[in-house]
Amino acid sequence: MEIITNSPEETYEFGEKLTDHFRGGDILLLIGELGAGKTTLIKGLAVGFGIDNEITSPTFTLMNHYSTHDHTIKNLVHIDTYRLKDEKELKDIGIEDYLSDPESLCIIEWPEKMVELLKNKKTFTITIEHLAENQRKITMV
């Protein structure tokens, strides 16, 4: 699936519509440069799952956990490994409890920093490319 969005609002709305594509235990890998719109997409996805909390990127905390109002996915786990030193940091905060948990959807920014933890897991990848000031190409595989 590929879509071009022309504003942060359109990226947000696209995220909101993605909820039907995921099931508990899925892991969504987000690829894109800084400022590409990864967090904007996640904010829309969170609204689609009925999450009322403010969504922020866990750049310094590594992981944020949100409860959903969905019947099959009860937890949205947002992981940002941009500042990660090594995978042990993620193990120390309990990430393995969420990866492939049948009641959770894990969304991971900068997944290339945790390759070993993702081996043999069911993953989907969304790549966000910055085409122009507000234009993004979003590809999901």
Secondary structure, DSSP 4 states (H G I P E B T S, - for coil): -EEEESSHHHHHHHHHHGGGG--TT-EEEEE--TTSSHHHHHHHHHHHTT--SPP---TTTSEEEEE-S-SS--EEEEEE-TT---HHHHHHTTGGGTTT-TTEEEEEESGGGGHHHHTT--EEEEEEEE-SSS-EEEEE-
